Amino acid sequence: MENVSAWPYRKLCVGTTDSYTGMLSMDYLIRRTKAWKEVDTYEINGQRQWLQVATVKEKEIGEFLGRLKRELGENPEKNHLYGIQLNASCPSPEVIKLGQGSALVKRPTKVVNLINELLKQDEYKVGIKLRLGLNEEEVRQKKILSTLEELQKIDNPNFTNVTIHFKHARDPSYAAYNYFLLKEIASFKLPLILNGGIKSYADFERITKNIPNRKNIQGYMIARGALENPDCFKDYRRGDGKILPIRKLEDIGKEYEMYCNEHMPKSIYLTKTKKYCSWFPASLEIPETAKDEGKRSFY
């Protein structure tokens, strides 16, 4: 979630296998040292942490990868990064205007070129997050299927994650998620992660029960449900026999404050978390920050 998914919040989400930073502009990461404060991949036991980036320029990727290696080398306490996820899902008009985010869904060649550039290193896994399209017309035309067809041709074991958000970019937040393409999407031999309207394992089972090629669906992503209760991941059928205790929301808030004191995120993350999460601790004060840091994330 934008301006929420800082390290203290991700660490709260016990039971999840993978977690993601908020989307960061690759251009900002290349040009602005301050942007790297949001690359807060400190250790979280049992979680694979992904850095989510936005770009439309292949030439930026080599420079970004070099900067990433340098930053994590100079800050070894952050060197717990598992993978890099290209965002081709963001619905923000500002991002779309740059040709990034969900504007990429209809550009399969560009998407594959970007992924292949990210795969020119072998230290991190690579993934992508997509929407169904930029608008209703792109969904009707099934533009995403052409992109998935090209992604399917990538032959690299480090390409391990294709997350799909089942709305288009023009859908309002209250619009229902649209899984009508799931059967066709699941036919591609890609490691699929489903996102949208899923708050529990039961939701995942309900959505996928009639899909013949379920073996390509490797998991699901929870976002809004985790804002309400970070323990929502604990009902995932782990298969290891472990029973994870459910916390009171008050205790979740206390843990969040403790983690913030360990690695304090930018104020915008605290402000947004307070807005969306009822468990935000009343005792946690939001510090003032410089004007260029307090209003928004570096995207």
Backbone bond lengths (Angstrom), bond angles and torsions (degrees), N, CA, C in turn:
res aa  C-N    CA-C-N  psi(-1)  N-CA   C-N-CA  omega(-1)  CA-C   N-CA-C  phi
1 M - - - 1.463 - - 1.527 109.57 -
2 E 1.329 116.60 133.81 1.452 121.23 -177.89 1.525 110.94 -60.67
3 N 1.335 114.98 131.02 1.462 122.80 177.39 1.523 113.28 58.87
4 V 1.312 117.38 26.43 1.469 122.82 172.38 1.522 110.32 -127.80
5 S 1.321 116.05 -40.44 1.464 121.43 -168.12 1.524 113.47 -79.68
6 A 1.328 115.39 57.04 1.463 121.04 171.49 1.526 108.92 -85.19
7 W 1.329 116.02 170.25 1.464 120.86 -175.39 1.524 113.55 -53.57
8 P 1.344 120.86 -44.87 1.472 119.00 -179.53 1.527 112.77 -58.82
9 Y 1.325 116.71 -38.23 1.468 120.33 179.02 1.526 110.86 -70.95
10 R 1.324 116.74 -44.42 1.467 119.42 -179.43 1.527 110.96 -61.98
11 K 1.322 116.23 -37.92 1.467 119.92 -179.54 1.528 111.40 -66.67
12 L 1.326 117.29 -27.22 1.468 121.19 176.88 1.522 112.42 -65.03
13 C 1.329 116.39 -27.41 1.470 120.99 -170.04 1.528 110.86 -81.93
14 V 1.315 114.94 68.20 1.462 121.44 -178.88 1.533 109.54 -68.26
15 G 1.319 116.28 133.61 1.458 120.72 179.11 1.509 113.34 106.54
16 T 1.340 116.86 -21.47 1.459 118.27 176.91 1.521 109.85 -76.38
17 T 1.309 116.85 147.83 1.463 120.59 179.64 1.520 111.91 -87.31
18 D 1.345 116.07 -33.26 1.462 121.61 -176.23 1.521 109.52 -132.97
19 S 1.332 116.30 145.48 1.464 120.46 174.66 1.524 108.73 -137.24
20 Y 1.335 115.57 159.49 1.460 121.42 -170.95 1.522 110.40 -131.73
21 T 1.323 116.29 138.86 1.453 119.51 170.44 1.524 108.40 -68.21
22 G 1.323 116.52 167.92 1.451 119.09 169.26 1.526 109.21 -65.97
23 M 1.317 116.67 161.89 1.459 120.58 179.86 1.519 110.67 -68.02
24 L 1.327 116.27 129.76 1.458 122.47 179.15 1.524 109.68 -121.19
25 S 1.311 115.77 139.81 1.458 121.00 177.80 1.525 109.84 -70.04
26 M 1.317 116.69 127.55 1.458 120.01 177.00 1.521 110.57 -63.52
27 D 1.315 116.71 -35.72 1.464 121.12 177.77 1.527 110.73 -60.82
28 Y 1.335 116.77 -44.36 1.463 120.05 177.89 1.520 111.03 -63.94
29 L 1.314 117.08 -41.55 1.461 120.19 -179.19 1.524 111.24 -63.58
30 I 1.313 116.63 -31.46 1.462 120.39 177.85 1.524 110.77 -74.95
31 R 1.332 117.06 -41.21 1.466 120.95 -170.03 1.523 115.32 -94.72
32 R 1.336 117.98 -24.27 1.463 119.40 -170.71 1.521 111.26 -124.48
33 T 1.312 114.98 117.12 1.465 120.56 179.69 1.519 111.08 -61.20
34 K 1.337 117.66 -35.79 1.469 120.97 -178.33 1.529 112.21 -61.57
35 A 1.315 116.79 -27.31 1.466 119.67 -178.82 1.521 111.76 -62.86
36 W 1.315 117.44 -25.38 1.465 120.63 -176.76 1.515 113.08 -73.45
37 K 1.317 118.04 -11.54 1.468 119.94 173.66 1.524 110.40 -60.43
38 E 1.329 116.20 -30.27 1.464 120.32 -178.55 1.529 113.01 -81.93
39 V 1.313 116.72 -8.14 1.467 120.13 171.45 1.530 105.82 -86.43
40 D 1.324 114.89 81.13 1.468 121.74 -170.28 1.529 110.47 -108.12
41 T 1.316 115.65 55.63 1.463 120.81 -175.61 1.532 110.93 -87.70
42 Y 1.326 114.76 58.32 1.458 120.79 171.92 1.533 108.40 -71.08
43 E 1.306 116.04 164.02 1.460 120.04 -174.00 1.530 112.94 -61.47
44 I 1.321 115.93 135.73 1.466 123.75 170.15 1.522 106.52 -135.44
45 N 1.301 116.72 109.13 1.462 120.37 -177.47 1.527 111.23 -59.61
46 G 1.323 116.13 132.06 1.459 121.17 175.51 1.510 115.25 82.80
47 Q 1.341 117.99 1.17 1.468 121.00 179.90 1.514 110.80 -118.02
48 R 1.323 115.64 139.53 1.458 121.71 170.31 1.527 106.79 -96.40
49 Q 1.316 116.88 119.57 1.463 120.96 -174.33 1.531 110.92 -99.19
50 W 1.321 114.26 133.62 1.459 122.14 -179.05 1.524 110.30 -114.39
51 L 1.323 115.80 140.21 1.457 122.71 172.06 1.523 107.64 -96.66
52 Q 1.339 116.05 120.92 1.467 121.16 -176.94 1.527 109.42 -97.90
53 V 1.326 116.56 123.21 1.466 120.99 -174.23 1.527 110.90 -126.47
54 A 1.332 114.55 156.90 1.466 121.34 177.91 1.519 109.48 -125.87
55 T 1.314 116.00 130.40 1.458 121.73 175.19 1.521 108.58 -161.53
56 V 1.324 115.64 163.39 1.466 121.08 172.19 1.530 109.55 -131.63
57 K 1.349 115.96 5.48 1.460 121.61 -173.89 1.524 111.08 -116.13
58 E 1.322 115.65 115.75 1.460 119.96 178.49 1.527 111.28 -58.78
59 K 1.333 116.98 -36.98 1.465 119.92 -175.00 1.526 112.56 -66.83
60 E 1.349 117.38 -20.33 1.462 119.32 178.20 1.525 112.22 -73.41
61 I 1.318 116.59 -25.50 1.459 119.74 -167.40 1.522 112.53 -68.41
62 G 1.332 117.75 -42.36 1.455 119.91 178.47 1.515 111.85 -60.51
63 E 1.331 116.15 -42.82 1.465 120.25 178.74 1.526 110.97 -65.67
64 F 1.325 115.54 -40.29 1.467 119.69 177.57 1.526 111.33 -62.25
65 L 1.320 117.27 -45.17 1.465 120.29 -178.64 1.523 111.06 -62.83
66 G 1.333 116.54 -37.74 1.458 119.86 176.32 1.515 111.81 -65.10
67 R 1.336 115.63 -41.25 1.473 120.06 179.25 1.530 110.53 -67.53
68 L 1.325 116.79 -39.00 1.463 120.95 178.38 1.526 110.66 -60.30
69 K 1.314 116.49 -45.89 1.468 120.61 179.38 1.521 110.69 -60.56
70 R 1.319 116.39 -41.83 1.467 120.43 -179.90 1.519 111.71 -66.78
71 E 1.336 116.77 -45.95 1.464 120.66 -177.11 1.526 111.44 -63.65
72 L 1.327 117.32 -44.09 1.460 119.50 -179.34 1.523 111.21 -72.62
73 G 1.331 116.83 -28.39 1.458 119.97 174.99 1.513 112.07 -68.12
74 E 1.339 116.03 -37.65 1.465 120.90 179.54 1.521 112.34 -80.31
75 N 1.325 117.06 -18.11 1.466 122.31 -179.73 1.530 108.93 -128.64
76 P 1.332 117.35 71.58 1.472 120.47 -173.38 1.520 113.96 -61.61
77 E 1.343 117.58 -21.32 1.463 119.75 177.60 1.530 111.53 -66.44
78 K 1.345 116.79 -18.45 1.469 121.39 177.26 1.529 112.60 -95.59
79 N 1.304 116.55 -1.31 1.459 119.95 -172.27 1.530 111.68 -81.64
80 H 1.331 114.55 59.30 1.464 121.80 177.57 1.527 109.35 -127.97
81 L 1.324 114.89 38.60 1.460 121.86 -178.58 1.523 109.70 -90.54
82 Y 1.311 115.42 131.03 1.464 121.21 -179.67 1.525 111.88 -97.49
83 G 1.349 116.20 -41.64 1.453 118.00 -174.08 1.516 113.49 -153.85
84 I 1.321 115.01 169.27 1.468 123.58 177.69 1.521 107.74 -120.59
85 Q 1.324 116.35 125.61 1.461 120.98 179.92 1.523 110.03 -111.48
86 L 1.327 116.56 124.18 1.460 121.89 174.09 1.520 109.00 -79.58
87 N 1.324 116.92 125.47 1.459 120.25 178.76 1.528 109.95 -87.02
88 A 1.318 116.24 115.01 1.466 122.93 172.19 1.518 107.69 -123.62
89 S 1.330 114.56 40.33 1.463 121.16 -172.24 1.519 113.74 -133.33
90 C 1.320 118.00 -25.06 1.465 120.76 -172.69 1.533 111.39 -55.79
91 P 1.352 118.11 130.63 1.461 121.20 -178.28 1.525 114.10 -93.08
92 S 1.337 117.69 1.51 1.462 120.55 -176.47 1.528 111.40 -61.32
93 P 1.339 118.47 128.48 1.468 120.69 177.87 1.526 112.54 -57.19
94 E 1.334 117.39 -34.95 1.462 120.51 179.16 1.519 111.32 -63.74
95 V 1.322 116.20 -40.59 1.463 121.13 179.83 1.526 110.38 -72.23
96 I 1.320 116.89 -42.51 1.466 121.75 179.38 1.529 110.65 -61.77
97 K 1.326 116.90 -37.95 1.462 121.57 179.60 1.530 111.40 -59.38
98 L 1.332 116.18 -28.47 1.461 121.66 178.34 1.528 112.35 -83.83
99 G 1.334 116.16 -1.36 1.457 120.20 -177.33 1.509 113.51 82.63
100 Q 1.330 116.10 10.38 1.456 121.72 -177.96 1.526 110.74 -100.23
101 G 1.326 115.98 -174.22 1.456 120.34 176.96 1.516 111.70 58.58
102 S 1.326 116.78 -138.44 1.465 120.81 -174.43 1.527 113.71 -69.52
103 A 1.338 117.93 -8.09 1.468 119.99 173.23 1.525 111.40 -65.60
104 L 1.334 116.86 -16.87 1.463 120.95 -177.91 1.528 113.73 -82.81
105 V 1.314 117.82 -16.39 1.471 120.36 -172.45 1.528 112.03 -56.70
106 K 1.316 117.65 -37.72 1.473 121.19 -177.09 1.531 112.78 -87.00
107 R 1.347 117.05 8.64 1.466 120.74 -176.71 1.534 110.52 -120.03
108 P 1.321 117.92 72.19 1.465 120.45 -174.49 1.520 114.36 -59.25
109 T 1.326 117.70 -39.12 1.469 119.81 -179.35 1.517 110.90 -64.91
110 K 1.317 116.31 -44.07 1.464 120.75 178.26 1.525 110.69 -62.14
111 V 1.325 116.45 -44.59 1.467 120.63 -179.41 1.520 110.91 -59.90
112 V 1.320 116.90 -47.03 1.466 120.62 -179.33 1.529 110.79 -64.58
113 N 1.325 117.15 -39.52 1.466 120.06 177.60 1.528 111.23 -60.80
114 L 1.324 116.82 -42.60 1.465 120.72 179.43 1.529 110.90 -64.60
115 I 1.320 116.12 -44.44 1.467 119.95 179.12 1.529 110.67 -62.53
116 N 1.316 117.06 -43.12 1.464 119.92 179.85 1.524 112.05 -63.90
117 E 1.326 117.07 -33.67 1.468 119.64 175.53 1.526 110.42 -65.76
118 L 1.315 116.82 -41.95 1.466 120.26 178.21 1.528 111.27 -64.91
119 L 1.315 116.78 -28.70 1.466 121.41 -178.63 1.527 113.09 -82.02
120 K 1.326 117.35 2.83 1.463 120.01 178.24 1.524 112.46 -76.57
121 Q 1.313 116.69 0.60 1.465 122.12 169.60 1.528 106.86 -115.95
122 D 1.301 117.47 159.58 1.468 119.22 -179.18 1.523 112.96 -124.88
123 E 1.333 116.06 17.76 1.466 119.45 179.93 1.524 111.89 -88.03
124 Y 1.333 116.86 -29.17 1.462 121.52 -175.01 1.526 110.96 -123.61
125 K 1.315 115.35 146.47 1.456 120.57 171.09 1.525 108.72 -70.42
126 V 1.317 116.29 160.33 1.464 121.56 -178.54 1.523 108.96 -129.48
127 G 1.320 115.53 138.45 1.455 121.24 177.70 1.511 110.62 -141.89
128 I 1.320 115.74 178.53 1.460 121.62 178.50 1.517 108.57 -144.62
129 K 1.329 115.61 146.21 1.459 120.98 172.56 1.523 108.39 -116.37
130 L 1.330 115.91 127.55 1.462 123.02 -177.18 1.519 111.10 -121.42
131 R 1.335 116.13 157.80 1.468 122.51 164.38 1.521 108.22 -105.81
132 L 1.324 115.65 174.22 1.465 119.28 177.41 1.521 111.73 -66.95
133 G 1.324 116.85 -23.12 1.453 120.69 -179.87 1.513 110.33 165.37
134 L 1.322 114.76 179.60 1.458 120.56 179.06 1.525 111.55 -77.84
135 N 1.329 116.42 -32.02 1.459 120.72 -176.71 1.532 109.33 -154.57
136 E 1.314 115.72 -179.47 1.463 120.75 -176.96 1.525 112.14 -62.04
137 E 1.324 117.13 -35.91 1.460 120.55 -179.84 1.530 111.01 -64.55
138 E 1.324 117.34 -41.37 1.466 120.09 178.47 1.526 111.18 -65.62
139 V 1.327 116.33 -34.10 1.468 119.47 176.46 1.522 109.66 -67.02
140 R 1.324 116.37 -45.13 1.470 120.70 179.82 1.524 110.64 -59.77
141 Q 1.331 116.19 -37.81 1.465 121.10 -179.84 1.531 112.53 -81.55
142 K 1.317 116.36 -3.57 1.476 122.60 177.80 1.527 112.04 57.27
143 K 1.330 115.64 43.28 1.461 120.76 -179.17 1.523 112.13 -57.10
144 I 1.316 116.73 -34.66 1.458 120.06 -176.71 1.526 111.97 -61.45
145 L 1.321 117.85 -29.14 1.463 120.34 -177.50 1.526 111.57 -65.81
146 S 1.321 117.25 -36.11 1.469 120.48 177.13 1.522 110.69 -64.92
147 T 1.325 115.57 -38.99 1.465 119.62 178.53 1.523 111.03 -67.53
148 L 1.326 116.88 -42.22 1.461 120.23 178.34 1.528 111.16 -64.52
149 E 1.331 116.27 -36.10 1.465 120.05 179.01 1.527 110.78 -61.41
150 E 1.327 116.36 -40.63 1.466 120.05 178.77 1.529 111.29 -73.16
151 L 1.316 117.17 -39.63 1.466 120.00 178.21 1.527 111.03 -61.86
152 Q 1.317 116.16 -32.75 1.457 121.42 -179.60 1.530 111.97 -62.42
153 K 1.323 116.41 -23.04 1.468 121.02 -177.99 1.526 112.80 -80.86
154 I 1.324 117.30 -11.66 1.466 119.99 179.98 1.522 109.10 -68.79
155 D 1.305 115.54 122.97 1.467 121.12 -178.21 1.527 108.73 -111.03
156 N 1.305 115.70 81.55 1.463 121.03 -179.05 1.522 107.96 -151.32
157 P 1.329 118.59 122.36 1.467 120.74 -176.82 1.518 113.96 -65.27
158 N 1.325 117.17 -14.56 1.465 119.79 178.92 1.525 113.00 -84.87
159 F 1.332 117.06 -4.98 1.469 120.37 174.65 1.524 107.07 -90.12
160 T 1.321 117.03 100.81 1.471 120.34 -164.15 1.523 115.51 -125.64
161 N 1.326 118.95 6.30 1.459 117.66 -168.71 1.525 110.40 -154.76
162 V 1.332 117.55 115.68 1.467 122.68 172.64 1.524 107.04 -123.32
163 T 1.318 115.66 100.78 1.461 121.74 -179.01 1.523 109.08 -95.01
164 I 1.319 116.87 133.53 1.467 120.90 -178.72 1.519 109.93 -123.93
165 H 1.333 114.28 124.98 1.466 122.26 176.31 1.527 107.16 -94.86
166 F 1.313 116.94 120.04 1.465 121.09 -168.43 1.533 113.25 -88.33
167 K 1.331 114.48 56.82 1.462 124.64 167.77 1.519 106.86 -144.89
168 H 1.335 116.73 167.05 1.457 119.32 169.13 1.522 108.72 -101.85
169 A 1.317 116.20 168.79 1.464 120.88 -170.41 1.524 113.62 -66.59
170 R 1.320 118.16 -24.04 1.464 120.77 -178.61 1.532 112.10 -88.72
171 D 1.299 117.51 -7.58 1.465 120.27 178.81 1.525 110.34 -63.50
172 P 1.331 117.95 133.32 1.466 119.78 173.26 1.525 110.02 -70.44
173 S 1.320 115.97 163.20 1.467 120.24 -175.93 1.526 112.16 -61.49
174 Y 1.349 116.65 -28.03 1.464 119.53 -177.22 1.535 112.85 -85.58
175 A 1.322 118.03 -6.04 1.467 120.86 -178.52 1.525 110.52 -66.84
176 A 1.316 115.49 147.54 1.464 120.50 179.13 1.527 110.15 -70.81
177 Y 1.319 115.93 148.36 1.460 120.79 174.74 1.523 108.86 -73.34
178 N 1.324 115.26 144.47 1.459 120.68 -171.56 1.529 110.11 -116.90
179 Y 1.327 116.40 104.49 1.461 121.53 -177.04 1.534 112.81 -100.96
180 F 1.336 117.47 20.37 1.465 118.94 -174.65 1.528 112.18 -66.61
181 L 1.330 118.15 -21.67 1.460 121.11 179.59 1.525 112.92 -93.41
182 L 1.317 117.35 0.66 1.461 119.53 -172.18 1.525 112.62 -59.29
183 K 1.324 117.31 -41.03 1.467 119.37 -177.95 1.527 110.65 -60.49
184 E 1.340 116.85 -43.38 1.465 119.93 178.56 1.520 111.35 -69.35
185 I 1.324 116.50 -40.78 1.464 120.55 179.93 1.528 110.94 -62.26
186 A 1.329 115.74 -40.88 1.466 120.42 -177.53 1.522 112.84 -70.04
187 S 1.318 117.81 -12.69 1.466 120.29 179.51 1.527 112.15 -76.42
188 F 1.331 116.76 -16.51 1.463 119.76 178.60 1.526 109.85 -77.52
189 K 1.311 115.65 140.90 1.464 120.60 179.59 1.522 109.03 -82.48
190 L 1.324 113.80 73.71 1.457 122.85 -178.74 1.526 108.58 -134.36
191 P 1.326 118.13 149.03 1.474 121.64 178.22 1.526 110.45 -77.51
192 L 1.314 117.61 91.13 1.461 123.28 -170.32 1.523 112.61 -88.38
193 I 1.327 114.79 138.20 1.460 123.41 172.17 1.524 106.91 -122.46
194 L 1.327 117.58 126.97 1.466 121.88 -177.40 1.520 110.55 -93.57
195 N 1.333 115.89 140.49 1.461 121.87 179.85 1.530 109.29 -139.10
196 G 1.322 115.37 127.92 1.457 119.39 175.87 1.508 113.03 133.68
197 G 1.327 116.99 110.86 1.456 121.23 176.61 1.516 114.52 73.14
198 I 1.314 117.15 13.47 1.465 121.25 -179.52 1.521 109.05 -106.89
199 K 1.325 115.77 118.13 1.461 120.77 179.18 1.522 112.53 -118.13
200 S 1.331 116.38 -3.36 1.461 119.79 -177.10 1.524 109.40 -160.75
201 Y 1.321 115.65 168.61 1.463 120.69 175.86 1.533 110.53 -62.50
202 A 1.328 116.88 -34.46 1.467 120.58 178.73 1.530 110.98 -61.86
203 D 1.334 117.20 -39.56 1.466 120.68 176.48 1.529 110.56 -62.09
204 F 1.319 116.07 -43.97 1.462 121.56 179.46 1.530 110.87 -60.04
205 E 1.329 116.64 -44.62 1.464 121.29 179.07 1.525 111.21 -63.03
206 R 1.321 116.26 -41.33 1.467 120.66 -179.41 1.532 110.91 -63.14
207 I 1.319 117.04 -41.54 1.461 121.63 -176.79 1.524 112.10 -72.19
208 T 1.316 117.12 -32.31 1.470 120.29 -172.10 1.526 114.81 -104.92
209 K 1.323 118.35 -2.76 1.473 120.16 -170.48 1.526 113.95 -61.25
210 N 1.329 118.24 -28.61 1.466 120.40 -177.89 1.528 113.08 -104.19
211 I 1.323 116.38 16.78 1.460 120.61 179.91 1.525 109.50 -92.21
212 P 1.330 118.45 119.41 1.474 120.38 -175.20 1.526 114.10 -67.50
213 N 1.331 117.61 -31.66 1.466 120.63 -177.49 1.523 111.59 -103.16
214 R 1.313 116.20 52.43 1.462 120.08 -178.03 1.522 113.23 -64.95
215 K 1.315 117.68 -20.26 1.466 119.82 -177.02 1.526 111.99 -62.67
216 N 1.346 117.24 -23.51 1.463 120.08 177.82 1.526 112.35 -82.27
217 I 1.329 117.10 -12.06 1.470 121.48 178.23 1.521 107.67 -92.46
218 Q 1.316 115.72 106.34 1.457 120.08 -171.38 1.522 114.31 -96.08
219 G 1.327 117.24 -7.58 1.455 117.80 179.10 1.510 111.92 172.32
220 Y 1.312 115.21 -169.89 1.460 120.90 179.92 1.517 109.99 -142.37
221 M 1.323 114.70 156.36 1.459 122.23 179.47 1.521 108.62 -112.29
222 I 1.326 115.98 133.81 1.462 121.54 175.16 1.523 108.11 -113.35
223 A 1.325 116.57 131.14 1.464 120.97 178.12 1.529 110.25 -120.78
224 R 1.327 116.93 -71.74 1.469 119.69 -176.27 1.526 112.05 -62.55
225 G 1.313 117.09 -36.99 1.458 119.73 178.67 1.514 112.18 -61.71
226 A 1.336 115.78 -32.67 1.463 120.23 179.71 1.522 111.78 -75.67
227 L 1.332 117.11 -23.79 1.466 119.46 173.74 1.524 109.81 -66.61
228 E 1.316 115.67 -41.61 1.462 120.26 179.83 1.522 110.99 -67.98
229 N 1.319 116.05 -42.18 1.463 120.20 -177.07 1.527 109.75 -155.92
230 P 1.330 118.42 105.27 1.466 121.07 -179.93 1.524 114.10 -60.99
231 D 1.331 117.74 -13.08 1.463 120.66 177.17 1.529 112.79 -81.50
232 C 1.336 117.47 3.70 1.469 119.84 -177.59 1.526 112.17 -63.20
233 F 1.325 117.69 -19.73 1.466 120.45 -179.82 1.525 112.16 -77.09
234 K 1.312 116.83 -13.70 1.460 119.22 -172.31 1.520 113.64 -74.83
235 D 1.328 117.97 -9.98 1.462 118.35 176.84 1.530 111.26 -91.76
236 Y 1.316 116.65 0.89 1.468 120.10 175.75 1.525 108.82 -62.93
237 R 1.315 116.92 133.74 1.469 120.76 -177.23 1.524 109.63 -77.71
238 R 1.303 113.86 92.91 1.456 121.19 -171.34 1.525 112.61 -67.14
239 G 1.329 116.69 -33.88 1.453 119.07 -178.32 1.511 114.26 83.57
240 D 1.346 117.06 0.25 1.458 119.52 -179.46 1.527 112.46 -105.64
241 G 1.334 116.13 3.65 1.460 119.67 176.29 1.513 115.05 80.31
242 K 1.328 117.20 -1.02 1.461 119.32 -177.90 1.525 110.84 -79.90
243 I 1.325 115.59 140.25 1.458 121.44 175.19 1.522 107.31 -107.86
244 L 1.325 116.43 119.03 1.459 120.77 -177.85 1.522 109.53 -95.44
245 P 1.322 118.46 123.50 1.466 120.91 -177.78 1.526 111.84 -67.77
246 I 1.320 116.04 144.00 1.464 122.35 178.06 1.526 109.12 -89.24
247 R 1.330 116.34 132.25 1.457 121.44 -178.28 1.526 111.50 -94.01
248 K 1.317 116.18 153.49 1.457 120.77 169.57 1.524 108.12 -71.50
249 L 1.340 116.38 148.58 1.459 119.69 -179.56 1.521 111.31 -60.11
250 E 1.317 116.84 -34.20 1.465 120.42 177.78 1.529 110.83 -61.79
251 D 1.326 116.03 -40.25 1.465 120.12 179.44 1.526 111.30 -70.57
252 I 1.334 116.35 -33.74 1.463 120.17 175.61 1.526 109.71 -61.79
253 G 1.328 116.64 -43.17 1.455 120.91 177.86 1.520 112.21 -60.93
254 K 1.308 116.84 -41.18 1.469 120.90 179.19 1.527 110.90 -64.88
255 E 1.323 115.88 -40.74 1.467 119.44 177.89 1.526 110.54 -64.10
256 Y 1.324 116.11 -41.60 1.464 120.19 179.31 1.524 110.44 -59.11
257 E 1.313 116.98 -44.65 1.463 120.58 179.21 1.527 110.60 -62.87
258 M 1.311 116.82 -40.52 1.463 120.90 178.65 1.528 110.59 -61.78
259 Y 1.328 116.71 -42.99 1.463 119.95 -179.56 1.531 110.95 -69.44
260 C 1.340 116.72 -35.31 1.468 119.85 176.88 1.524 110.69 -63.18
261 N 1.310 116.64 -38.74 1.461 120.13 178.38 1.524 111.53 -67.14
262 E 1.322 115.62 -23.97 1.467 120.07 177.60 1.524 110.95 -79.47
263 H 1.333 117.24 -46.10 1.468 122.39 178.43 1.528 107.31 -140.76
264 M 1.315 116.70 91.16 1.467 121.71 -174.65 1.527 111.21 -71.90
265 P 1.331 118.11 122.96 1.467 120.57 176.93 1.524 111.16 -79.64
266 K 1.331 116.56 173.87 1.457 120.87 174.56 1.522 110.11 -62.10
267 S 1.311 115.81 154.50 1.465 121.13 -175.89 1.518 112.94 -58.75
268 I 1.340 117.49 -33.54 1.457 119.72 -178.34 1.523 111.10 -60.50
269 Y 1.336 116.88 -33.02 1.467 119.99 177.90 1.525 110.81 -67.92
270 L 1.321 116.30 -41.17 1.464 119.80 178.71 1.524 110.71 -66.31
271 T 1.331 116.09 -42.38 1.463 120.60 -179.25 1.527 111.25 -61.90
272 K 1.331 117.12 -45.64 1.463 120.41 -179.79 1.527 111.60 -68.87
273 T 1.329 117.02 -38.51 1.464 119.81 178.73 1.524 110.14 -64.28
274 K 1.313 116.58 -40.85 1.465 120.59 177.49 1.525 110.85 -62.33
275 K 1.337 116.86 -37.73 1.464 121.60 -178.98 1.526 111.78 -66.69
276 Y 1.339 117.03 -40.97 1.461 120.99 -171.18 1.522 114.49 -97.15
277 C 1.328 117.95 -18.35 1.467 120.66 -169.80 1.523 111.11 -117.08
278 S 1.320 116.31 115.20 1.466 120.92 -177.75 1.519 112.28 -65.41
279 W 1.323 117.18 -21.24 1.461 121.44 -177.38 1.524 112.97 -85.55
280 F 1.335 118.47 0.39 1.471 120.98 -179.09 1.523 109.44 -56.63
281 P 1.331 118.85 128.09 1.468 121.45 -173.45 1.528 113.09 -70.13
282 A 1.318 116.31 130.28 1.464 121.17 -179.93 1.521 111.59 -63.77
283 S 1.316 116.94 -24.92 1.465 121.25 -176.59 1.525 113.40 -80.80
284 L 1.331 117.49 -9.58 1.465 120.51 -177.50 1.522 110.16 -86.23
285 E 1.311 116.04 113.29 1.457 121.24 179.18 1.523 109.96 -84.54
286 I 1.318 115.16 140.89 1.460 120.61 179.49 1.521 108.32 -94.56
287 P 1.333 117.75 113.45 1.468 120.02 -176.79 1.519 112.04 -71.42
288 E 1.316 115.32 152.98 1.456 120.17 174.70 1.525 108.66 -75.53
289 T 1.327 115.57 147.18 1.463 120.07 178.96 1.519 109.16 -132.45
290 A 1.327 114.94 168.24 1.456 119.98 177.30 1.526 109.88 -59.70
291 K 1.327 116.29 152.04 1.464 120.90 -174.94 1.520 112.78 -56.79
292 D 1.340 117.37 -37.06 1.461 118.76 -176.76 1.515 112.34 -77.42
293 E 1.343 117.53 -7.60 1.455 120.05 -179.77 1.516 112.40 -109.56
294 G 1.324 117.38 -24.86 1.449 119.50 -169.84 1.510 115.93 -81.30
295 K 1.314 118.68 -19.73 1.455 120.36 -171.59 1.520 114.15 -90.51
296 R 1.306 116.97 -34.71 1.452 118.02 -173.24 1.521 110.77 -157.29
297 S 1.300 114.48 169.43 1.451 121.08 176.96 1.523 109.55 -82.88
298 F 1.319 115.86 165.39 1.459 120.21 -179.83 1.525 111.15 -82.28
299 Y 1.317 116.36 82.24 1.456 120.10 171.96 1.518 109.59 -124.37
